[in-house]
């Protein structure tokens, strides 16, 4: 089993709670079985934006420090951006370039995942302090432009069916995305924010979505290796009920 867990925010707070430095805390997690980290809690990697949308979270420097430390000790991570709230295009550019500079040094990011802001039930939107999410054009651009900016350093651009639905993932796959995530199980965060695209799907349904985008599906591991026949058979033989 591959254990993929602990955002940079959770790592930073865990180390602080135990009175340890980040590297020591990550080494303990790795020794206990951790193999990769999700690149969540990134939001926008620019403190001009973070002081508005997440002042109680870690800052840009701290997020990048956790990731660079994780890469240095042999842990791979994802990278994300959440866009469509209070930021401007200049903040997107800063975010992408900061990820690229780190990736050039470490090579530790496995993929980049654009996450459109789902505003409907979020406090910041309900208080009138943010946009209602990105436009469809912005969503497509946020998959196309990173393909150009991050090439060849981050090879995988992932699009999210939970955030975008069928038509959205089709457009993004044509614009630069090469990865569709994920099957999930009882997704709650996006749904709580007001998304309506579902909580869970099956490997068979994922393949059908990929074929519908004129792509050939390939089941992968967390670290982007081809899944073994044993893992593929196990996935397709597991009972999964799609919830919408």
Buried (B, 14 or more C-beta within 10 A) or exposed (E): EEEBEBBBBBBBBBBEEEEBEBBEBBBBBBEEEBBBBBBBBBBBBBEBBBEBBBEEBBBBEBBBBBBBBBBEEEBBBBBBBBBBBBBEEEBBEBBBEBBBEBBEEBEBBBBBBBBBBBBEEBEBBEEEEBBBBBEEEBBBBBBBBBBEBBEEBBBBBBBBBBBBBEEBBBBBBBBBBBBBBBBBEEBEEBBEBBBEBBBBBBBEBBBEBBEEBEBEBEBBEBEEEEBEEEEBEEBEEEEBEEEE
